Amino acid sequence: MLSIEPKDLTPAKLQGYLQSAVAPRPIAFASTLSKSGKPNLSPFSFFNVFSSNPPILIFSPARRVRDNTVKHTLINAEDTKEVVINVVNFDMVQQTSLSSTEYAEGVNEFLKAGFTAIPSDIVKPYRVKESPVQFECRVNQIIPLGTQGGAGNLVICEVLKIHIDEKILDENGAIDQAKIDLVSRLGANWYSRANQGLFEVPKPLTTIGIGVDAIPNFIKESPVFTGNDLGLLGNVASLPTNEEVTIFVKQNFAVKGVLSADDELKVHQKAKDYLNQNEVLSAWKVLLASNNLK
């Protein structure tokens, strides 16, 4: 058996062991507002429920290992003492992952990830409409656990109001675990789907993805693509060039056939087939080739 003392590991290596061993972990999709009223949205997997009377949720935005900086969520929680914690299910996991990209301060992750911001009833931060359960919370206390990179900050949140999508309830009014279809976080790129098991979500680019807000409307409004599909399409640093699209089409007879049929839904389905195989740039090339023909 491998036996290690934490002091002998780099913070990144230690974090990898902890996240891979203490898992699966639920995801807190935290919505906050800055002092100037700018929204921020970010997921955290150091999260759980710790009391029902009073109802207490705790999540921990850790200091970044690479440069010891703190996250906008923590700053906002300290400044405003309010947060909305949205739960994450499978239908929104790709968009949630996209929102974790390190966008600059003031960039609206609701827009970048393609989520719908709706007003809360008690607190000021917005709720995520697509989340099946949303908790409006007051921040009672923040406990810093250290000053070095990787140190957590326990944000102790008291639930003031709960919003539950009625579609996830069973005949007795309880939350049906199959219907809510929650996902959880493990180590590296791994997630777990509560009713099916493990799956991978590629980490957001180290460069900045274009975001769902940069996707053309003819794609966003298509009945073929889900929120997860849009999350994948938004997590590219740049779109393929016209030359790359032309070469791709010339080399793919099946794509040529779909494009020549002049059927937008068939084109979108072909792009979705590529997304299902995690070939995101190929999906973009199909969509751009179709749009170039118009």
Secondary structure, 3 states (H helix, E strand, C coil): CCCCCHHHCCHHHHHHHHHHHCCCEECEEEEEECCCCCEEEEEECCEEEEEECCEEEEECCCCCCCCCCCCHHHHHHHHHCEEEEECCEHHHHHHHHHHCCCCCCCCCHHHHHCCCEECCCCCCCCEECCCCEEEEEEEEEEEECCCCCCCCEEEEEEEEEEEECHHHECCCCCECHHHHCEEEECCCCEEEECCCEEEECCCCCCCCCCCHHHCCHHHHCCCCCCHHHHHHHHCCCCCCCHHHHHHHHHCCHHHHHHHHCCCHHHHHHHHHHHHHCCCHHHHHHHHHHHHHCC
